[in-house]
């Protein structure tokens, strides 16, 4: 079985629980869940390419607004407020997914 890379968002260790990879930092809460453990590990260990696009503040704001709108359409409410902490989390997620930040 493949070794798990650290969490892409907070760099904490990760553990495999059945078929789900979970970040050990309780404050982070990131996980990768697939039907098979092998697939969860593959998804968890996937990292952005070095030549991926740059994340800027406008991209973060568009992504966060789209996420909130999707939550409202799906569930009737947004799970957390649109605030500085959520914006920072979204930027971290986008940088991890796409590559680089412009600051």
Backbone as CSV, one residue per row, in Angstrom:
resi,resn,N_x,N_y,N_z,CA_x,CA_y,CA_z,C_x,C_y,C_z
1,UNK,0.842,-1.188,0.000,0.000,0.000,0.000,0.886,1.251,0.000
2,UNK,0.475,2.276,-0.719,1.244,3.507,-0.818,1.299,4.247,0.510
3,UNK,2.419,4.936,0.720,2.553,5.790,1.888,1.724,7.048,1.676
4,UNK,1.090,7.544,2.735,0.256,8.744,2.627,1.111,9.995,2.733
5,UNK,0.859,10.925,1.840,1.521,12.222,1.920,0.877,13.032,3.040
6,UNK,1.566,14.072,3.531,0.949,14.951,4.536,-0.266,15.675,3.955
7,UNK,-1.078,16.222,4.819,-2.255,16.976,4.391,-1.822,18.119,3.468
8,UNK,-2.487,18.278,2.328,-2.115,19.349,1.407,-2.493,20.737,1.906
9,UNK,-3.294,20.813,2.958,-3.746,22.105,3.450,-3.014,22.559,4.708
10,UNK,-2.725,21.621,5.630,-2.090,22.023,6.891,-0.779,21.295,7.159
11,UNK,-0.412,20.337,6.318,0.830,19.562,6.412,0.869,18.560,7.557
12,UNK,-0.250,18.337,8.238,-0.301,17.323,9.291,-0.274,15.930,8.663
13,UNK,0.011,14.936,9.481,0.003,13.554,9.012,-1.421,13.139,8.647
14,UNK,-1.513,12.094,7.839,-2.810,11.541,7.449,-2.849,10.076,7.837
15,UNK,-4.059,9.577,8.070,-4.245,8.164,8.398,-5.353,7.596,7.525
16,UNK,-5.265,6.289,7.305,-6.295,5.583,6.552,-7.248,4.940,7.551
17,UNK,-8.522,5.274,7.446,-9.570,4.676,8.272,-10.545,3.994,7.329
18,UNK,-10.433,2.663,7.255,-11.198,1.842,6.317,-10.890,2.282,4.894
19,UNK,-11.809,2.936,4.212,-11.558,3.383,2.842,-11.512,4.908,2.739
20,UNK,-11.185,5.575,3.850,-11.150,7.030,3.890,-9.802,7.485,4.443
21,UNK,-9.164,8.458,3.786,-7.937,9.066,4.279,-8.340,10.343,5.003
22,UNK,-7.829,10.505,6.233,-8.244,11.613,7.084,-7.022,12.359,7.593
23,UNK,-7.086,13.682,7.580,-6.051,14.517,8.192,-6.140,14.347,9.702
24,UNK,-4.989,14.207,10.372,-4.984,14.001,11.822,-5.168,15.299,12.602
25,UNK,-5.130,16.434,11.922,-5.363,17.729,12.572,-6.874,17.944,12.652
26,UNK,-7.438,17.826,13.843,-8.888,17.960,14.005,-9.412,19.310,13.542
27,UNK,-8.587,20.344,13.601,-9.010,21.662,13.160,-9.080,21.798,11.655
28,UNK,-8.461,20.876,10.941,-8.432,20.935,9.480,-9.650,20.231,8.888
29,UNK,-9.830,18.968,9.215,-11.017,18.236,8.789,-11.025,17.757,7.350
30,UNK,-9.891,17.795,6.661,-9.850,17.370,5.264,-9.813,15.850,5.201
31,UNK,-10.531,15.304,4.227,-10.525,13.856,4.040,-10.732,13.530,2.566
32,UNK,-10.319,12.324,2.196,-10.549,11.800,0.850,-11.275,10.479,1.021
33,UNK,-12.472,10.387,0.482,-13.297,9.189,0.652,-13.717,8.663,-0.699
34,UNK,-13.355,7.409,-0.947,-13.757,6.715,-2.164,-14.265,5.331,-1.741
35,UNK,-14.791,4.582,-2.667,-15.318,3.251,-2.351,-14.215,2.272,-1.974
36,UNK,-13.045,2.426,-2.587,-11.922,1.539,-2.279,-10.796,2.332,-1.637
37,UNK,-10.120,1.732,-0.657,-9.014,2.398,0.032,-7.926,2.829,-0.944
38,UNK,-7.633,1.990,-1.934,-6.588,2.311,-2.915,-6.917,3.604,-3.662
39,UNK,-8.179,3.783,-3.996,-8.594,5.000,-4.698,-8.509,6.220,-3.786
40,UNK,-8.875,6.057,-2.526,-8.777,7.165,-1.570,-7.325,7.605,-1.415
41,UNK,-6.420,6.640,-1.339,-4.992,6.963,-1.210,-4.494,7.680,-2.460
42,UNK,-4.890,7.200,-3.630,-4.478,7.839,-4.884,-4.964,9.283,-4.952
43,UNK,-6.227,9.509,-4.596,-6.791,10.864,-4.609,-6.063,11.742,-3.594
44,UNK,-5.859,11.216,-2.390,-5.186,11.986,-1.332,-3.776,12.377,-1.751
45,UNK,-3.060,11.466,-2.351,-1.658,11.712,-2.696,-1.474,12.522,-3.974
46,UNK,-2.550,12.818,-4.689,-2.453,13.622,-5.904,-2.179,15.073,-5.521
47,UNK,-1.155,15.655,-6.131,-0.763,17.033,-5.846,-0.746,17.833,-7.138
48,UNK,-0.829,19.158,-7.034,-0.866,19.985,-8.242,0.439,19.929,-9.024
49,UNK,0.309,20.179,-10.300,1.489,20.280,-11.150,2.247,21.555,-10.818
50,UNK,3.525,21.539,-11.078,4.358,22.729,-10.841,3.988,23.870,-11.790
51,UNK,3.476,23.543,-12.968,3.163,24.571,-13.948,1.689,24.980,-13.913
52,UNK,1.010,24.663,-12.825,-0.412,25.005,-12.713,-0.592,26.519,-12.618
53,UNK,-1.836,26.943,-12.792,-2.150,28.365,-12.792,-1.942,29.047,-11.456
54,UNK,-1.903,30.353,-11.507,-1.724,31.175,-10.310,-3.087,31.516,-9.729
55,UNK,-3.217,31.412,-8.409,-4.453,31.745,-7.712,-4.374,33.198,-7.270
56,UNK,-5.360,33.987,-7.668,-5.405,35.366,-7.199,-6.665,35.585,-6.371
57,UNK,-6.740,36.729,-5.718,-7.854,37.000,-4.819,-9.198,36.993,-5.529
58,UNK,-9.242,37.456,-6.766,-10.501,37.457,-7.519,-10.974,36.029,-7.773
59,UNK,-10.046,35.118,-8.071,-10.402,33.717,-8.283,-10.963,33.116,-7.000
60,UNK,-10.338,33.435,-5.878,-10.804,32.925,-4.586,-12.221,33.401,-4.317
61,UNK,-12.464,34.670,-4.535,-13.794,35.218,-4.273,-14.847,34.597,-5.184
62,UNK,-14.541,34.414,-6.460,-15.487,33.769,-7.385,-15.774,32.329,-6.959
63,UNK,-14.733,31.597,-6.593,-14.911,30.204,-6.183,-15.742,30.104,-4.912
64,UNK,-15.473,30.976,-3.963,-16.208,30.941,-2.707,-17.670,31.320,-2.915
65,UNK,-17.933,32.318,-3.723,-19.319,32.692,-4.011,-20.055,31.560,-4.723
66,UNK,-19.363,30.876,-5.641,-19.980,29.747,-6.329,-20.267,28.604,-5.355
67,UNK,-19.351,28.354,-4.429,-19.558,27.312,-3.429,-20.753,27.643,-2.543
68,UNK,-20.828,28.864,-2.077,-21.939,29.272,-1.219,-23.257,29.174,-1.978
69,UNK,-23.280,29.611,-3.225,-24.498,29.527,-4.023,-24.922,28.073,-4.208
70,UNK,-23.961,27.194,-4.456,-24.261,25.767,-4.612,-24.833,25.191,-3.319
71,UNK,-24.267,25.569,-2.173,-24.788,25.094,-0.885,-26.222,25.564,-0.672
72,UNK,-26.493,26.803,-1.009,-27.839,27.345,-0.838,-28.827,26.599,-1.746
73,UNK,-28.424,26.358,-3.000,-29.302,25.635,-3.920,-29.532,24.193,-3.479
74,UNK,-28.481,23.544,-2.977,-28.576,22.138,-2.585,-29.280,21.952,-1.242
75,UNK,-28.951,22.809,-0.259,-29.393,22.581,1.116,-30.305,23.668,1.685
76,UNK,-30.428,24.768,0.962,-31.264,25.851,1.450,-30.527,26.847,2.336
77,UNK,-29.250,26.603,2.606,-28.442,27.509,3.419,-26.965,27.248,3.138
78,UNK,-26.113,28.210,3.505,-24.664,28.035,3.391,-24.152,27.484,4.715
79,UNK,-23.243,26.514,4.661,-22.792,25.826,5.877,-22.010,26.728,6.814
80,UNK,-21.278,27.684,6.294,-20.554,28.639,7.134,-20.649,30.011,6.497
81,UNK,-20.474,31.053,7.271,-20.634,32.402,6.726,-19.506,32.779,5.768
82,UNK,-19.790,33.760,4.972,-18.796,34.343,4.070,-17.998,35.327,4.892
83,UNK,-16.828,34.898,5.349,-16.006,35.771,6.195,-14.531,35.559,5.886
84,UNK,-13.691,36.288,6.582,-12.253,36.230,6.331,-11.662,34.846,6.499
85,UNK,-12.119,34.108,7.506,-11.588,32.764,7.738,-11.947,31.837,6.581
86,UNK,-13.167,31.930,6.098,-13.580,31.058,4.998,-12.865,31.442,3.709
87,UNK,-12.635,32.728,3.513,-11.897,33.177,2.338,-10.471,32.627,2.385
88,UNK,-9.836,32.668,3.553,-8.476,32.145,3.699,-8.430,30.644,3.439
89,UNK,-9.422,29.910,3.932,-9.481,28.465,3.696,-9.656,28.165,2.214
90,UNK,-10.519,28.921,1.554,-10.749,28.702,0.131,-9.472,28.992,-0.659
91,UNK,-8.754,30.050,-0.297,-7.513,30.364,-1.006,-6.506,29.238,-0.819
92,UNK,-6.390,28.713,0.398,-5.485,27.598,0.664,-5.864,26.393,-0.194
93,UNK,-7.153,26.116,-0.272,-7.623,24.977,-1.070,-7.326,25.179,-2.545
94,UNK,-7.556,26.373,-3.060,-7.305,26.635,-4.474,-5.820,26.585,-4.790
95,UNK,-4.989,27.129,-3.911,-3.545,27.074,-4.139,-3.092,25.622,-4.162
96,UNK,-3.615,24.799,-3.232,-3.240,23.386,-3.213,-3.705,22.680,-4.482
97,UNK,-4.872,23.054,-4.981,-5.408,22.406,-6.170,-4.759,22.899,-7.461
98,UNK,-4.465,24.179,-7.516,-4.001,24.763,-8.771,-2.531,25.113,-8.821
99,UNK,-1.914,25.289,-7.677,-0.491,25.554,-7.728,-0.036,26.747,-6.957
100,UNK,0.066,27.881,-7.591,0.774,29.027,-7.034,-0.165,30.140,-6.626
101,UNK,0.324,30.974,-5.714,-0.435,32.149,-5.261,0.325,33.403,-5.667
102,UNK,-0.414,34.456,-5.910,0.245,35.722,-6.195,0.325,36.587,-4.947
103,UNK,0.116,35.973,-3.787,0.266,36.726,-2.544,-0.900,36.625,-1.718
